[in-house]
Amino acid sequence: MDDRIVSGPRSFDRRSFCKTTLGAGIAMAWANPGSLFAADVPPSEQLRVGIIGVGVEGRVLIESMLKIPDVRIVAVCDIWDYARNYVIRYLKDQDQVATGYTDYQDLLAKEKDLQAIIVATPDVWHAPITNACLQAGHHVYCEKMMSNTIEGAKSMVRTMRQTGKLLQIGHQRRSNPRYLVALNHLVREAKLLGRITTVNGQWNRAVSADFGWPKKAEIPHDVLAKYGYADMYQFRNWRWFRHLGGGPLSDLGAHQIDVFNWFLGTAPTTVMAGGGNDFYPHHEWFDNAMVIFQYQLPGGVARASYQVATTTSAGGYFEQFMGTEGTIKMSENPKSCAVYREAAAPSWDEWIHRHYLAVKNEPPPDPSEKVDVRETAALAAYSIPATFNKAIHQPHLENFFNAIKGTAKLNCPADEALASEIAIFKASEAVDAKSLLTLRPEDGQA
């Protein structure tokens, strides 16, 4: 193992800041000022929005909001001047004037005419900030995880109910048109999978160094201490500290595990897992995990396996549901999506006629390629003909804003998200405990 790869702060300059916090596609969108906001929406019809936290995920959400014509970002809050001022300058180039705040309590005290607040801080601050925003009378969109603790997540559900305000959790696949077609039409209506027996998923990341920062832009120590950070290294790499974040199972696995529960329509009954600090010994959280959930479905038991690794990006990210008559593989990457029909399954012609499915034109297998005689017949492959040309977070944000306007219901309200979040917390506990854990229905009650 080369310590230069995995230890110490990542070198920092303006180019690497844009690359590591925005991503290549987002950086391209940000490089075209004025191209994303439709200025012809009257001010009276615009939603005034504040955002708290403009790190990696906050900027991704801003990129999506700038493509929604009736949304204006008027307040930006972050304890890091370097990030906050950069975003404010960019928004000004987009003809959106935003006031900057270091402390979220100042924002709440001074911004009285906001219709919504986006929370994209480190996980440890999700619950206190979201609760404060709800209590101040604002609707909230909070990034997943809901919190870095089960009690924090439950407190958000209680506050949502007490205030009557909307609280959307950022499991954005629940608003993805391709996922909605697969679940509502293929799984629930057509029941193409037959009895679901097996589920698997993964999301891996390649080896990377820890994040660095420009020395001249360091946050004063007293400010870091006020918000729970020992130093700039902890602030920039909060995901690896147990009192700040939930580790890779909450960072990456949260999405897939939420889809498991969503598609199966229930929470798991047991979980066991293994993992460890095998590559990054200086991190508090483990760097890899393999998890097995058991679900009790109406037709019988189903088991779901999940893998997360931070040492390889191979295999992509996906969720796959396997049944006696078919299999559906889902991903935010459309190239990874596919539906497969078992040879003995009933005809799917009706669903093709209804445009729920489209036949995939794949070349026939080469007869010269020998396979084991025990291999079953090749599966017929199909695609899901759902067009989706938006940024991946945009439909979920649109659903949130439409719910505020009364034209939609939330696709992922906090009380529904809680069951998935409990399963994720329990999976991390199972890694530490090295034993089988039971999940009770009351565990998901706020």
The 8 nearest C-alpha neighbors of each residue, nearest first, counted from 0:
[[1, 2, 278, 4, 5, 3, 279, 6],
 [0, 2, 3, 4, 5, 6, 278, 208],
 [3, 1, 4, 5, 6, 0, 7, 208],
 [2, 4, 1, 5, 6, 7, 208, 0],
 [5, 3, 2, 208, 1, 6, 207, 206],
 [4, 6, 208, 2, 3, 207, 279, 209],
 [7, 5, 2, 3, 208, 4, 209, 8],
 [6, 8, 209, 9, 5, 208, 3, 211],
 [9, 7, 211, 209, 210, 10, 6, 208],
 [8, 10, 211, 210, 209, 208, 11, 7],
 [11, 9, 211, 8, 12, 212, 210, 15],
 [12, 10, 212, 211, 213, 15, 9, 16],
 [11, 13, 15, 14, 16, 213, 10, 212],
 [12, 14, 16, 15, 17, 11, 18, 213],
 [13, 15, 17, 16, 12, 18, 11, 19],
 [14, 16, 18, 12, 17, 13, 19, 11],
 [17, 15, 13, 14, 19, 18, 20, 12],
 [18, 16, 14, 15, 21, 20, 19, 13],
 [19, 17, 15, 22, 16, 21, 20, 23],
 [18, 20, 16, 17, 15, 21, 22, 55],
 [21, 19, 55, 17, 18, 16, 22, 54],
 [20, 22, 25, 17, 18, 26, 19, 55],
 [23, 21, 18, 25, 24, 19, 26, 20],
 [22, 24, 26, 25, 18, 27, 21, 17],
 [25, 23, 27, 26, 22, 28, 21, 29],
 [26, 24, 28, 27, 21, 22, 23, 29],
 [25, 27, 29, 23, 28, 24, 21, 22],
 [28, 26, 30, 24, 25, 29, 23, 31],
 [29, 27, 25, 30, 26, 31, 24, 62],
 [28, 30, 26, 27, 31, 25, 32, 62],
 [29, 31, 27, 28, 26, 32, 25, 34],
 [32, 30, 29, 28, 34, 33, 27, 35],
 [33, 31, 93, 34, 92, 30, 29, 35],
 [32, 34, 93, 35, 36, 31, 92, 94],
 [35, 33, 32, 31, 36, 93, 37, 28],
 [34, 36, 66, 65, 33, 37, 32, 93],
 [37, 35, 65, 66, 68, 38, 34, 33],
 [36, 38, 68, 39, 35, 40, 66, 67],
 [39, 37, 40, 36, 68, 41, 94, 69],
 [38, 40, 37, 41, 68, 42, 69, 36],
 [41, 39, 38, 69, 42, 44, 68, 45],
 [42, 40, 43, 44, 39, 45, 38, 69],
 [43, 41, 45, 44, 40, 46, 69, 39],
 [42, 44, 41, 45, 40, 46, 69, 47],
 [45, 43, 42, 41, 69, 40, 46, 70],
 [44, 46, 69, 42, 70, 43, 47, 71],
 [45, 47, 70, 114, 69, 71, 48, 44],
 [48, 46, 113, 71, 114, 72, 73, 45],
 [47, 49, 72, 115, 116, 113, 73, 71],
 [50, 48, 74, 116, 72, 73, 75, 117],
 [49, 51, 117, 75, 116, 118, 76, 74],
 [50, 52, 76, 118, 119, 75, 77, 117],
 [51, 53, 120, 119, 77, 57, 54, 76],
 [54, 52, 57, 58, 77, 83, 82, 51],
 [53, 55, 57, 56, 52, 58, 20, 82],
 [54, 56, 20, 58, 57, 21, 59, 53],
 [57, 55, 59, 58, 54, 119, 60, 53],
 [58, 56, 53, 119, 60, 54, 59, 55],
 [59, 57, 61, 60, 56, 53, 55, 62],
 [58, 60, 56, 62, 57, 61, 55, 21],
 [59, 61, 63, 57, 58, 62, 64, 56],
 [62, 60, 58, 64, 63, 59, 65, 57],
 [61, 63, 59, 60, 65, 64, 58, 25],
 [62, 64, 393, 60, 61, 65, 66, 390],
 [65, 63, 61, 67, 66, 62, 60, 70],
 [64, 66, 63, 62, 36, 67, 35, 61],
 [65, 67, 35, 64, 63, 36, 68, 62],
 [66, 68, 64, 65, 69, 70, 36, 63],
 [69, 67, 37, 70, 36, 66, 40, 65],
 [68, 70, 45, 67, 40, 46, 44, 71],
 [71, 69, 46, 45, 68, 67, 47, 72],
 [72, 70, 47, 48, 73, 46, 95, 45],
 [71, 73, 48, 49, 74, 47, 97, 95],
 [72, 74, 97, 49, 48, 96, 71, 98],
 [75, 73, 49, 97, 98, 99, 72, 50],
 [76, 74, 99, 50, 49, 51, 98, 100],
 [77, 75, 100, 51, 101, 99, 52, 50],
 [78, 76, 52, 101, 79, 83, 51, 53],
 [77, 79, 101, 80, 102, 76, 222, 83],
 [80, 78, 77, 81, 82, 83, 218, 101],
 [81, 79, 83, 82, 84, 78, 77, 101],
 [80, 82, 79, 84, 83, 216, 85, 217],
 [83, 81, 85, 80, 79, 84, 86, 53],
 [82, 84, 80, 86, 85, 77, 81, 79],
 [85, 83, 87, 86, 82, 81, 80, 88],
 [84, 86, 82, 88, 83, 87, 81, 89],
 [87, 85, 89, 83, 84, 88, 90, 82],
 [86, 88, 84, 90, 89, 85, 97, 91],
 [89, 87, 91, 85, 86, 90, 84, 92],
 [88, 90, 86, 92, 91, 87, 85, 93],
 [91, 89, 93, 95, 87, 92, 88, 86],
 [90, 92, 94, 95, 88, 93, 96, 89],
 [91, 93, 89, 90, 94, 32, 88, 33],
 [92, 94, 33, 90, 91, 95, 32, 89],
 [95, 93, 91, 92, 96, 90, 33, 36],
 [96, 94, 91, 90, 93, 97, 72, 71],
 [95, 97, 91, 73, 94, 90, 98, 87],
 [98, 96, 73, 74, 87, 95, 72, 75],
 [97, 99, 74, 75, 73, 100, 96, 87],
 [98, 100, 75, 76, 74, 97, 83, 101],
 [101, 99, 76, 102, 106, 75, 77, 98],
 [100, 102, 78, 77, 76, 103, 99, 79],
 [103, 101, 104, 105, 100, 78, 76, 106],
 [102, 104, 106, 105, 76, 107, 101, 51],
 [105, 103, 107, 106, 102, 108, 131, 128],
 [106, 104, 108, 103, 107, 102, 109, 100],
 [105, 107, 103, 104, 109, 108, 110, 100],
 [108, 106, 104, 105, 110, 109, 103, 135],
 [107, 109, 105, 106, 110, 104, 111, 103],
 [108, 110, 106, 107, 111, 105, 104, 112],
 [111, 109, 107, 106, 112, 108, 113, 74],
 [110, 112, 113, 109, 107, 108, 106, 135],
 [111, 113, 110, 114, 47, 48, 109, 115],
 [114, 112, 47, 115, 48, 111, 110, 49],
 [113, 115, 47, 46, 48, 137, 112, 138],
 [116, 114, 138, 48, 137, 113, 139, 49],
 [115, 117, 49, 139, 50, 48, 138, 118],
 [116, 118, 50, 140, 139, 141, 51, 49],
 [117, 119, 141, 51, 120, 50, 140, 142],
 [120, 118, 52, 57, 142, 51, 56, 141],
 [119, 121, 52, 118, 124, 122, 125, 51],
 [120, 122, 123, 124, 243, 244, 119, 125],
 [123, 121, 146, 125, 244, 124, 147, 243],
 [122, 124, 243, 147, 121, 125, 146, 244],
 [125, 123, 122, 127, 126, 121, 128, 120],
 [126, 124, 122, 146, 128, 129, 123, 127],
 [125, 127, 129, 151, 128, 146, 124, 130],
 [128, 126, 130, 129, 124, 125, 131, 151],
 [127, 129, 131, 130, 125, 126, 124, 132],
 [130, 128, 132, 126, 131, 127, 125, 133],
 [129, 131, 133, 127, 128, 132, 126, 155],
 [130, 132, 128, 134, 129, 133, 135, 127],
 [131, 133, 135, 129, 134, 130, 137, 128],
 [134, 132, 137, 130, 136, 135, 131, 129],
 [133, 135, 131, 136, 132, 130, 162, 137],
 [134, 136, 132, 133, 137, 131, 107, 130],
 [137, 135, 133, 134, 132, 138, 164, 162],
 [138, 136, 133, 115, 132, 135, 114, 139],
 [137, 139, 115, 165, 164, 166, 133, 116],
 [140, 138, 166, 116, 115, 117, 141, 165],
 [139, 141, 167, 117, 166, 168, 118, 116],
 [142, 140, 118, 168, 117, 169, 139, 167],
 [141, 143, 169, 119, 168, 144, 118, 140],
 [144, 142, 145, 169, 168, 170, 141, 253],
 [143, 145, 146, 142, 249, 122, 420, 147],
 [144, 146, 143, 152, 125, 126, 142, 141],
 [147, 145, 122, 152, 144, 148, 151, 125],
 [146, 148, 123, 244, 122, 245, 243, 144],
 [149, 147, 151, 146, 150, 152, 424, 123],
 [148, 150, 152, 151, 153, 421, 147, 146],
 [149, 151, 153, 152, 148, 154, 146, 445],
 [150, 152, 154, 148, 149, 126, 146, 153],
 [153, 151, 146, 149, 145, 155, 150, 154],
 [152, 154, 445, 150, 156, 155, 151, 149],
 [155, 153, 157, 151, 152, 156, 150, 158],
 [156, 154, 158, 153, 152, 157, 130, 126],
 [157, 155, 159, 153, 154, 158, 414, 413],
 [156, 158, 154, 160, 155, 159, 161, 445],
 [159, 157, 161, 155, 160, 156, 162, 130],
 [160, 158, 156, 157, 162, 161, 164, 163],
 [159, 161, 157, 163, 158, 162, 156, 164],
 [160, 162, 158, 159, 163, 157, 164, 156],
 [163, 161, 164, 159, 160, 158, 134, 133],
 [162, 164, 160, 161, 159, 165, 158, 133],
 [165, 163, 138, 162, 159, 133, 166, 137],
 [166, 164, 138, 139, 167, 159, 163, 412],
 [167, 165, 139, 412, 140, 413, 138, 159],
 [166, 168, 412, 140, 411, 413, 141, 139],
 [169, 167, 141, 142, 411, 170, 413, 140],
 [168, 170, 142, 143, 171, 141, 167, 140],
 [171, 169, 172, 168, 254, 173, 143, 411],
 [170, 172, 395, 169, 173, 174, 392, 175],
 [171, 173, 175, 174, 170, 178, 331, 258],
 [172, 174, 171, 175, 410, 170, 411, 178],
 [175, 173, 395, 172, 394, 171, 176, 410],
 [174, 176, 172, 178, 177, 173, 179, 394],
 [177, 175, 179, 178, 180, 174, 385, 387],
 [176, 178, 180, 385, 179, 175, 181, 383],
 [177, 179, 181, 175, 176, 180, 182, 172],
 [180, 178, 176, 182, 177, 181, 183, 175],
 [181, 179, 177, 184, 183, 178, 182, 176],
 [180, 182, 185, 178, 179, 184, 183, 177],
 [183, 181, 186, 179, 180, 184, 185, 178],
 [184, 182, 187, 180, 179, 181, 185, 186],
 [183, 185, 188, 180, 181, 182, 187, 186],
 [184, 186, 181, 189, 191, 182, 190, 188],
 [187, 185, 190, 182, 184, 191, 188, 189],
 [186, 188, 183, 190, 184, 185, 189, 182],
 [189, 187, 184, 190, 185, 186, 183, 191],
 [188, 190, 185, 191, 184, 187, 186, 350],
 [191, 189, 186, 187, 192, 188, 193, 185],
 [192, 190, 189, 193, 185, 186, 325, 324],
 [191, 193, 325, 322, 324, 190, 326, 194],
 [192, 194, 324, 323, 322, 191, 190, 195],
 [193, 195, 322, 323, 192, 196, 298, 324],
 [196, 194, 322, 321, 197, 193, 192, 301],
 [197, 195, 301, 322, 194, 321, 302, 300],
 [196, 198, 321, 302, 301, 303, 195, 320],
 [199, 197, 303, 320, 319, 321, 302, 304],
 [200, 198, 304, 303, 319, 305, 318, 320],
 [201, 199, 318, 305, 317, 319, 255, 304],
 [200, 202, 306, 316, 305, 307, 317, 203],
 [201, 203, 316, 307, 251, 315, 306, 252],
 [204, 202, 308, 312, 307, 309, 311, 201],
 [205, 203, 312, 309, 311, 310, 308, 206],
 [204, 206, 311, 312, 310, 309, 207, 203],
 [205, 207, 310, 309, 311, 204, 208, 5],
 [208, 206, 5, 205, 4, 209, 310, 309],
 [207, 209, 5, 4, 9, 6, 210, 8],
 [208, 210, 8, 9, 7, 6, 207, 211],
 [211, 209, 9, 8, 235, 236, 208, 212],
 [210, 212, 8, 9, 10, 11, 209, 235],
 [211, 213, 11, 214, 210, 10, 216, 217],
 [214, 212, 216, 215, 11, 217, 12, 211],
 [215, 213, 216, 217, 212, 11, 211, 218],
 [214, 216, 213, 217, 212, 218, 81, 219],
 [217, 215, 213, 214, 81, 218, 212, 80],
 [218, 216, 214, 215, 219, 231, 213, 212],
 [217, 219, 79, 220, 216, 223, 222, 231],
 [220, 218, 222, 221, 217, 223, 224, 230],
 [219, 221, 223, 222, 224, 218, 230, 229],
 [220, 222, 224, 223, 219, 225, 218, 226],
 [223, 221, 225, 224, 220, 219, 226, 218],
 [224, 222, 228, 220, 226, 225, 221, 227],
 [223, 225, 227, 221, 228, 226, 222, 229],
 [226, 224, 222, 223, 227, 221, 228, 220],
 [227, 225, 224, 223, 228, 222, 124, 78],
 [226, 228, 224, 225, 223, 229, 243, 234],
 [229, 227, 223, 224, 230, 234, 233, 226],
 [228, 230, 224, 233, 223, 227, 231, 234],
 [231, 229, 233, 232, 228, 234, 223, 220],
 [230, 232, 234, 233, 235, 217, 218, 229],
 [231, 233, 235, 234, 230, 236, 211, 8],
 [232, 234, 236, 237, 231, 230, 235, 228],
 [235, 233, 231, 237, 232, 236, 228, 230],
 [234, 236, 232, 233, 237, 210, 231, 211],
 [237, 235, 233, 238, 234, 232, 239, 210],
 [236, 238, 233, 234, 239, 240, 243, 235],
 [239, 237, 244, 236, 240, 246, 243, 245],
 [238, 240, 284, 237, 282, 283, 246, 236],
 [241, 239, 283, 237, 243, 242, 238, 244],
 [242, 240, 243, 244, 245, 283, 284, 239],
 [241, 243, 240, 244, 123, 147, 245, 237],
 [242, 244, 123, 241, 240, 237, 122, 238],
 [245, 243, 238, 122, 147, 241, 246, 240],
 [244, 246, 249, 147, 241, 238, 247, 250],
 [245, 247, 284, 248, 249, 239, 238, 244],
 [246, 248, 250, 249, 251, 252, 286, 245],
 [249, 247, 252, 246, 250, 251, 253, 423],
 [250, 248, 253, 245, 247, 252, 251, 246],
 [249, 251, 247, 248, 246, 252, 253, 245],
 [252, 250, 247, 253, 248, 249, 202, 254],
 [251, 253, 248, 254, 255, 249, 256, 250],
 [254, 252, 249, 256, 251, 255, 257, 248],
 [253, 255, 257, 252, 256, 170, 251, 258],
 [254, 256, 258, 257, 252, 253, 318, 259],
 [257, 255, 259, 253, 258, 254, 252, 260],
 [256, 258, 419, 254, 260, 259, 255, 253],
 [257, 259, 261, 255, 256, 260, 262, 254],
 [260, 258, 256, 257, 261, 262, 263, 255],
 [261, 259, 263, 257, 265, 258, 266, 262],
 [260, 262, 258, 264, 259, 263, 257, 265],
 [263, 261, 264, 259, 260, 258, 182, 186],
 [264, 262, 260, 265, 261, 259, 296, 266],
 [265, 263, 261, 262, 260, 266, 259, 296],
 [264, 266, 260, 263, 267, 261, 294, 296],
 [265, 267, 260, 418, 268, 294, 419, 264],
 [268, 266, 294, 293, 269, 292, 265, 438],
 [267, 269, 438, 294, 293, 437, 266, 439],
 [270, 268, 437, 293, 438, 436, 292, 267],
 [271, 269, 292, 436, 291, 435, 426, 293],
 [272, 270, 435, 429, 291, 290, 434, 436],
 [271, 273, 290, 430, 429, 289, 291, 426],
 [272, 274, 430, 289, 288, 433, 290, 275],
 [275, 273, 288, 287, 430, 289, 285, 272],
 [274, 276, 285, 277, 287, 286, 288, 273],
 [277, 275, 285, 280, 286, 279, 278, 284],
 [276, 278, 275, 279, 280, 286, 285, 287],
 [277, 279, 276, 280, 286, 310, 0, 5],
 [278, 280, 281, 282, 276, 277, 5, 286],
 [281, 279, 276, 282, 278, 277, 283, 285],
 [280, 282, 279, 283, 6, 276, 278, 284],
 [283, 281, 280, 284, 239, 279, 240, 285],
 [282, 284, 240, 239, 241, 281, 285, 280],
 [285, 283, 239, 246, 282, 240, 286, 241],
 [286, 284, 276, 275, 287, 274, 283, 246],
 [285, 287, 276, 309, 275, 308, 284, 279],
 [288, 286, 308, 274, 307, 285, 275, 309],
 [287, 289, 274, 307, 273, 306, 290, 308],
 [290, 288, 306, 273, 272, 305, 274, 307],
 [289, 291, 272, 305, 304, 271, 288, 306],
 [292, 290, 304, 271, 303, 270, 272, 305],
 [291, 293, 270, 303, 302, 269, 267, 304],
 [292, 294, 302, 269, 267, 268, 301, 303],
 [295, 293, 267, 301, 268, 300, 302, 296],
 [294, 296, 300, 299, 301, 293, 297, 268],
 [295, 297, 299, 298, 300, 294, 301, 263],
 [298, 296, 299, 295, 300, 194, 294, 195],
 [299, 297, 296, 194, 300, 195, 295, 301],
 [300, 298, 296, 297, 295, 301, 196, 194],
 [299, 301, 295, 294, 296, 196, 302, 293],
 [300, 302, 196, 294, 197, 293, 295, 195],
 [303, 301, 293, 197, 292, 294, 198, 196],
 [302, 304, 198, 292, 199, 291, 197, 293],
 [305, 303, 291, 199, 290, 198, 292, 200],
 [304, 306, 200, 290, 201, 199, 289, 291],
 [307, 305, 289, 201, 288, 290, 200, 202],
 [306, 308, 203, 202, 288, 287, 201, 289],
 [309, 307, 287, 203, 310, 204, 286, 311],
 [308, 310, 204, 205, 203, 286, 311, 206],
 [309, 311, 206, 205, 308, 204, 312, 203],
 [312, 310, 205, 204, 313, 309, 203, 206],
 [311, 313, 204, 205, 203, 315, 314, 310],
 [314, 312, 311, 315, 203, 204, 205, 316],
 [313, 315, 312, 316, 203, 201, 202, 317],
 [316, 314, 313, 202, 312, 317, 203, 201],
 [315, 317, 202, 201, 330, 314, 203, 200],
 [316, 318, 330, 200, 329, 201, 319, 315],
 [317, 319, 200, 329, 328, 199, 255, 330],
 [320, 318, 328, 199, 198, 327, 200, 329],
 [321, 319, 198, 327, 326, 197, 328, 322],
 [320, 322, 326, 197, 195, 198, 196, 325],
 [323, 321, 195, 192, 194, 325, 196, 324],
 [322, 324, 193, 194, 325, 192, 195, 321],
 [325, 323, 192, 193, 344, 341, 322, 340],
 [324, 326, 192, 340, 341, 322, 339, 191],
 [325, 327, 321, 339, 320, 338, 322, 192],
 [328, 326, 338, 320, 319, 337, 329, 339],
 [327, 329, 319, 336, 337, 318, 338, 320],
 [330, 328, 336, 318, 317, 319, 327, 335],
 [331, 329, 317, 332, 336, 335, 333, 318],
 [330, 332, 333, 329, 391, 172, 317, 335],
 [331, 333, 330, 334, 335, 336, 316, 329],
 [334, 332, 336, 335, 331, 330, 329, 177],
 [333, 335, 332, 336, 330, 337, 331, 329],
 [336, 334, 333, 332, 330, 337, 329, 328],
 [337, 335, 329, 328, 333, 334, 330, 382],
 [336, 338, 382, 328, 381, 327, 335, 339],
 [337, 339, 327, 381, 326, 380, 382, 328],
 [338, 340, 380, 326, 325, 379, 378, 381],
 [341, 339, 325, 379, 378, 324, 342, 380],
 [340, 342, 324, 325, 344, 378, 343, 339],
 [341, 343, 344, 378, 340, 376, 377, 379],
 [344, 342, 341, 345, 324, 340, 346, 323],
 [343, 345, 324, 341, 342, 346, 340, 325],
 [346, 344, 347, 343, 324, 342, 341, 191],
 [345, 347, 348, 344, 349, 343, 350, 340],
 [346, 348, 349, 350, 351, 345, 191, 340],
 [349, 347, 351, 350, 346, 352, 353, 356],
 [350, 348, 352, 351, 347, 353, 346, 354],
 [351, 349, 353, 352, 355, 348, 347, 356],
 [350, 352, 356, 354, 348, 353, 349, 355],
 [351, 353, 349, 350, 354, 348, 355, 356],
 [352, 354, 350, 351, 355, 349, 356, 348],
 [355, 353, 351, 356, 352, 350, 357, 384],
 [354, 356, 350, 353, 351, 383, 384, 184],
 [357, 355, 351, 383, 354, 382, 350, 384],
 [356, 358, 382, 381, 351, 384, 383, 359],
 [359, 357, 381, 360, 382, 380, 356, 351],
 [360, 358, 381, 380, 361, 382, 357, 379],
 [359, 361, 358, 362, 380, 381, 363, 357],
 [360, 362, 359, 363, 380, 364, 358, 379],
 [361, 363, 364, 360, 365, 359, 380, 379],
 [364, 362, 361, 365, 366, 360, 377, 379],
 [365, 363, 366, 362, 368, 367, 377, 361],
 [364, 366, 367, 368, 363, 362, 369, 370],
 [367, 365, 368, 364, 369, 363, 370, 362],
 [366, 368, 365, 369, 364, 370, 363, 371],
 [369, 367, 366, 365, 370, 364, 371, 363],
 [368, 370, 367, 371, 366, 365, 372, 364],
 [371, 369, 372, 368, 374, 373, 367, 366],
 [370, 372, 373, 374, 369, 375, 368, 376],
 [373, 371, 374, 370, 375, 369, 376, 368],
 [372, 374, 371, 375, 370, 376, 369, 377],
 [375, 373, 372, 371, 376, 370, 377, 369],
 [376, 374, 373, 377, 372, 342, 378, 371],
 [375, 377, 378, 342, 374, 341, 343, 379],
 [378, 376, 375, 379, 342, 341, 374, 364],
 [379, 377, 341, 340, 339, 380, 342, 376],
 [378, 380, 340, 339, 377, 381, 341, 342],
 [381, 379, 339, 359, 338, 378, 358, 340],
 [382, 380, 358, 359, 338, 357, 337, 339],
 [381, 383, 337, 357, 356, 338, 359, 384],
 [382, 384, 356, 385, 357, 355, 381, 337],
 [385, 383, 356, 382, 357, 386, 355, 354],
 [386, 384, 177, 383, 387, 176, 180, 355],
 [387, 385, 384, 388, 177, 176, 383, 389],
 [386, 388, 389, 385, 176, 177, 175, 390],
 [387, 389, 386, 390, 391, 385, 393, 176],
 [390, 388, 387, 391, 393, 394, 392, 63],
 [389, 391, 393, 392, 63, 388, 394, 62],
 [390, 392, 393, 389, 394, 171, 331, 175],
 [393, 391, 395, 390, 171, 394, 63, 396],
 [392, 394, 63, 396, 390, 395, 391, 397],
 [395, 393, 397, 396, 174, 392, 398, 175],
 [396, 394, 174, 398, 171, 397, 393, 392],
 [397, 395, 399, 393, 398, 394, 400, 392],
 [398, 396, 394, 400, 399, 395, 401, 393],
 [397, 399, 395, 401, 396, 400, 394, 402],
 [400, 398, 396, 402, 397, 401, 409, 395],
 [399, 401, 403, 397, 402, 398, 396, 404],
 [402, 400, 404, 398, 406, 403, 407, 399],
 [403, 401, 407, 405, 399, 408, 404, 400],
 [402, 404, 400, 401, 405, 399, 165, 138],
 [403, 405, 401, 402, 406, 400, 407, 399],
 [406, 404, 402, 403, 407, 401, 408, 400],
 [405, 407, 401, 402, 404, 408, 403, 398],
 [408, 406, 402, 401, 405, 398, 409, 404],
 [407, 409, 402, 410, 406, 398, 405, 401],
 [410, 408, 411, 412, 402, 399, 398, 167],
 [409, 411, 173, 408, 174, 412, 398, 395],
 [410, 412, 409, 167, 168, 416, 415, 413],
 [413, 411, 167, 415, 414, 166, 409, 168],
 [412, 414, 416, 415, 156, 166, 168, 167],
 [413, 415, 417, 416, 156, 412, 418, 445],
 [416, 414, 413, 417, 412, 418, 411, 419],
 [417, 415, 413, 414, 419, 418, 411, 412],
 [416, 418, 420, 414, 419, 415, 413, 421],
 [419, 417, 443, 421, 420, 416, 415, 266],
 [420, 418, 257, 422, 421, 417, 416, 423],
 [419, 421, 417, 423, 422, 418, 424, 416],
 [422, 420, 424, 418, 423, 419, 425, 417],
 [421, 423, 425, 419, 420, 424, 426, 418],
 [424, 422, 420, 426, 421, 425, 253, 249],
 [423, 425, 421, 427, 426, 422, 420, 428],
 [426, 424, 428, 422, 427, 423, 429, 421],
 [425, 427, 429, 423, 428, 424, 422, 270],
 [428, 426, 430, 429, 424, 425, 423, 431],
 [427, 429, 425, 431, 426, 430, 432, 424],
 [428, 430, 432, 426, 427, 272, 431, 271],
 [431, 429, 273, 272, 427, 433, 428, 432],
 [432, 430, 428, 429, 433, 427, 273, 274],
 [431, 433, 429, 434, 430, 428, 435, 436],
 [434, 432, 430, 431, 429, 273, 272, 435],
 [435, 433, 432, 429, 271, 436, 272, 430],
 [434, 436, 271, 270, 429, 437, 269, 433],
 [437, 435, 270, 269, 271, 429, 434, 438],
 [438, 436, 269, 268, 439, 270, 435, 267],
 [437, 439, 268, 269, 436, 442, 440, 267],
 [438, 440, 442, 441, 437, 268, 443, 269],
 [441, 439, 442, 443, 438, 444, 266, 268],
 [440, 442, 444, 443, 439, 438, 445, 418],
 [443, 441, 439, 440, 444, 438, 421, 418],
 [444, 442, 418, 441, 440, 417, 421, 445],
 [443, 445, 441, 442, 440, 153, 417, 418],
 [444, 153, 156, 157, 443, 154, 414, 442]]
